Every structure is written in C-alpha cells, then in structure tokens.
Amino acid sequence: MLIVGGGIAAYKSLDLVRRLRERGARVRVVMTAAAQQFVTPLAFVSLTNEKVYDDLFSATDEQEMGHIQLSRDADLIVVAPATAHLLARAAHGLCDDLATTLLLATDKRTLYAPAMNLRMWLAPATQRNVATLKGDGALFVGPNSGEMACGEYGPGRMAEPLEIVAAIEAALQSDTRLSLPGAEQGALAGRHVVVTSGPTHEAIDPVRYIANRSSGKQGRAIAAAAAKAGARVTLVSGPVTLADPPGCDVVRIESAREMLDAVERALPADIFIGAAAVADWRVEAAAQKIKKEQGAAAPVFSLVENPDILARVAHAPNRPRLVVGFAAETSDVIAHAREKLARKGCDLIVANDVSEDSGVFGGDENEAHLVSRFGVESWPRLRKEVVAERLVARLAEILREKEAAK
Ligand SMILES: Cc1cc2nc3c(=O)[nH]c(=O)nc-3n(C[C@H](O)[C@H](O)[C@H](O)COP(=O)(O)O)c2cc1C
C-alpha cells in the first residue's frame, strides 16, 4: 500500500508505482486530501489499475472493504512522500483521515520516505517525530540532500523511486514471509561480499581534486542485489551523493589509497567486486591551496601511479574465492577486458562501453560483457539493477561450481 502525502514530490510517487509494477508488485494507493492538490487520483488509477482510496467516511468503500481490512491487506505500507504533517500525525497516533487511520490500524511494517523543505526536516519537532516513529519500529528511506523545489539546498529531498524500491525490497526480504516476485532468496546466504563503487577523488590541494564521471549507480545496485541474495555486504564507496543501499555496511572514502585501505580491512571475503572507477594516478597534494599569482606560469603537475586495488586483492594471501573487476572502456571493449583479466589475475571482468554516446557513466542502463578464461557472455542493454541481479546470480552459481570442483 502506498500512502501519498501532500508534497511537491508526489509526482515522483507516480514513477515509484511504475517501478513497483514493473517488478510484479500490486500497489494500492491511498491519497491525503493535500496530495490531491499535487497529483490526481486518476493518474494513480491508470498506473495501478486499482481504485484509489481517499475517504475515511465513504459508505461504499466501508461496505466493500472496511478501513481496518484495508490496513491489514497489504504486505507493507509505504508513505511517499511522507510530509512533515503526516509524520507528526503518525507519531502522535492521530487518525483524522483515511491515511493516518490506516497507519494506526495496520499490523504491517511501515516505510516512510520523507520529503520537505530542509528547515521543516531539521525542525526539532520533525526530528522528534521521526525518532518516535523509528522507536515504534517504522523504517525510513532518505531524505537525500540536494536542491529543493523551493530553491534551497540541503536534506529533505525525497529518496529517488529506485532507492525506495530497494528499501521496499529490503523490508520485504527482512520479513521472511514476503518478497517481491522474482527475488532470488538466499543464493549468497552466509557469504561475505566486498564491493567497491563510485569514483575516487585525488586531492591536488585542500580545495581541488582530480575525479572521474563514475556515478556509483552500478556498484550500489550490485551491493544491494548481493544483500538481497542474503550476503553480508561491505560497500566501499567513493564520493557520491546517492543514498546508501539498504542492508549493507558502507565505508565512505575519497582517494584510491583510502579505498585500498578500506578493502584490505574488509577482507577476508568470499567475493570481491571492484566496480569503482579508481583513479590510476594522483598528484602529490599540496598542503595549502595553490595560489594563482599574477603573471606566474600555470602549475605543472606530475602524476604518481596509484595502487592497483584489483591486482592487490587478486594476489592477496587471503584472496577471495572470486575476484571480479570492471573494465570501463571507450574502444575495443572485449580485447581490453581479456588483457585486463590476465594482467590483474582476476576470475571475471565485467566489461562495458563508457564512451560518451553510450550514456553508461551516470546513466541508468548498462551493456555488460562477462569476460572469463572460459569465454565471453554478452548481455543486452539492461537497467543497472537488472545487470546487478544477473551478475549476483551468476557469481553465486560460479562460486557453487568452484566449490563443487574442489
Ligand atoms: C506548493 C506546496 C508544496 C508543499 N510541499 C510540501 C512538502 O514537500 N513537504 C511537506 O511536508 N509539506 C509540503 N507542503 C505542505 C503540506 O501540503 C501541508 O502541510 C499539508 O497539510 C500536508 O497534508 P498531508 O500530510 O495530509 O498530506 C506543501 C504545500 C504547498 C502549498
């Protein structure tokens, strides 16, 4: 059940419904009166093929399905956007409309995706209400930091629809009775998986750095898929603005050397997946900001090679049984991946084309080729979450085969 509150982010809940429907979920929508100022019930009716509920005192609805039954019928109640007002009412057990009555009457878990202006979010009253709801067992996803519809910048943006989907999947997964259709249960149960993701930032001086265009989306999706498959996941993430994937231990780092350090601390593991775009080189960072002097020549930097994290893990004394690298290439993708496989000593390379017109860096889709000493398996262009789920399923299979062959 999706409860839609009266916030500007209500339009994103239309996309959330679409994403859930794509994954085979049935979604029943309840709207507050304020929500209907932002999106129409008809839009949700069209997307869900279900009646949209909004009236506590509707004689017809009450006769067809009473509000108590409605509150118990769902596997999970998701409130998105969760307005400051809804959080306040829920925290205090008020039930002056259908949405809050369902929240009080339900026997299921509740997941809130707050969305509001940053001052509203940071207000002590809202923070008290959130703490109360968390204390009562409610789950939360977001809010994220970023630019608001009102033009201010800070925490309060609703989590993106796919982040909410991941939180829903994690909530259903942790409730052993339930799961979204198609979720492979337990293929990596009892395993430890270490994933790296995102770019690294290599400092030039205290205010400048060298970076790359990696968004961290693919690595995060892999971490989330591995957690969903039952693994204990350590995600070592470079600087990105994405929310942490649910159910993972996240270590945030900035530079390649910090990433290596965090990975070495996280080992031993059964599987290592190096999806991060680690900078090959750094400069020796200046301790103070490099000043632009009138008439002086531009500074010249010489690059120093960074440690090769993938090769280090592949040759470590406590080498994970499966070491998987990513090859982001702009030409001769498979040939470069084959060469990287041999040079780094890993078991598998996931190669992808990141040339500008591929839209892979920062985009939501990826076209992956799995290169191993047994050959190449090419997948069509797929959403990064789907690539992640397929990859995790393949790795679980390869791990089982390796162990059986031993
Ligand atoms: C243009 C506009 C945008 C709003 N956006 C938000 C918002 O993002 N988050 C929020 O908590 N309230 C927002 N509000 C205020 C809520 O709509 C208001 O508190 C309402 O009573 C919430 O009702 P509900 O919680 O029953 O949906 C907004 C109001 C207006 C006029």
The ligand as an SDF file (V2000), in Angstrom:
LIG
                    3D

 31 33  0  0  0  0  0  0  0  0999 V2000
    3.2730   24.1710   -3.0480 C   0  0  0  0  0  0  0  0  0  0  0  0
    3.3180   23.3960   -1.7630 C   0  0  0  0  0  0  0  0  0  0  0  0
    4.2850   22.4420   -1.6070 C   0  0  0  0  0  0  0  0  0  0  0  0
    4.3840   21.7070   -0.4030 C   0  0  0  0  0  0  0  0  0  0  0  0
    5.3350   20.7760   -0.2770 N   0  0  0  0  0  0  0  0  0  0  0  0
    5.4530   20.1140    0.8890 C   0  0  0  0  0  0  0  0  0  0  0  0
    6.4570   19.1640    1.0580 C   0  0  0  0  0  0  0  0  0  0  0  0
    7.2470   18.8750    0.1480 O   0  0  0  0  0  0  0  0  0  0  0  0
    6.5530   18.5170    2.2410 N   0  0  0  0  0  0  0  0  0  0  0  0
    5.7190   18.7990    3.2890 C   0  0  0  0  0  0  0  0  0  0  0  0
    5.8750   18.2080    4.3520 O   0  0  0  0  0  0  0  0  0  0  0  0
    4.7230   19.6860    3.1390 N   0  0  0  0  0  0  0  0  0  0  0  0
    4.5760   20.3500    1.9790 C   0  0  0  0  0  0  0  0  0  0  0  0
    3.5830   21.2930    1.8360 N   0  0  0  0  0  0  0  0  0  0  0  0
    2.6410   21.4960    2.9440 C   0  0  0  0  0  0  0  0  0  0  0  0
    1.6130   20.3730    3.0160 C   0  0  0  0  0  0  0  0  0  0  0  0
    0.9100   20.2620    1.7990 O   0  0  0  0  0  0  0  0  0  0  0  0
    0.6490   20.6070    4.1760 C   0  0  0  0  0  0  0  0  0  0  0  0
    1.3600   20.5670    5.4000 O   0  0  0  0  0  0  0  0  0  0  0  0
   -0.4840   19.6030    4.1950 C   0  0  0  0  0  0  0  0  0  0  0  0
   -1.2920   19.8630    5.3340 O   0  0  0  0  0  0  0  0  0  0  0  0
    0.0350   18.1780    4.2540 C   0  0  0  0  0  0  0  0  0  0  0  0
   -1.0540   17.3050    4.3660 O   0  0  0  0  0  0  0  0  0  0  0  0
   -0.8770   15.7220    4.4000 P   0  0  0  0  0  0  0  0  0  0  0  0
    0.2390   15.4270    5.3250 O   0  0  0  0  0  0  0  0  0  0  0  0
   -2.2030   15.2460    4.9180 O   0  0  0  0  0  0  0  0  0  0  0  0
   -0.6650   15.2640    3.0260 O   0  0  0  0  0  0  0  0  0  0  0  0
    3.4590   21.9950    0.6480 C   0  0  0  0  0  0  0  0  0  0  0  0
    2.4730   22.9590    0.4630 C   0  0  0  0  0  0  0  0  0  0  0  0
    2.4110   23.6610   -0.7250 C   0  0  0  0  0  0  0  0  0  0  0  0
    1.3500   24.7030   -0.8710 C   0  0  0  0  0  0  0  0  0  0  0  0
  1  2  1  0
  2  3  1  0
  2 30  2  0
  3  4  2  0
  4  5  1  0
  4 28  1  0
  5  6  2  0
  6  7  1  0
  6 13  1  0
  7  8  2  0
  7  9  1  0
  9 10  1  0
 10 11  2  0
 10 12  1  0
 12 13  2  0
 13 14  1  0
 14 15  1  0
 14 28  1  0
 15 16  1  0
 16 17  1  0
 16 18  1  0
 18 19  1  0
 18 20  1  0
 20 21  1  0
 20 22  1  0
 22 23  1  0
 23 24  1  0
 24 25  2  0
 24 26  1  0
 24 27  1  0
 28 29  2  0
 29 30  1  0
 30 31  1  0
M  END
$$$$
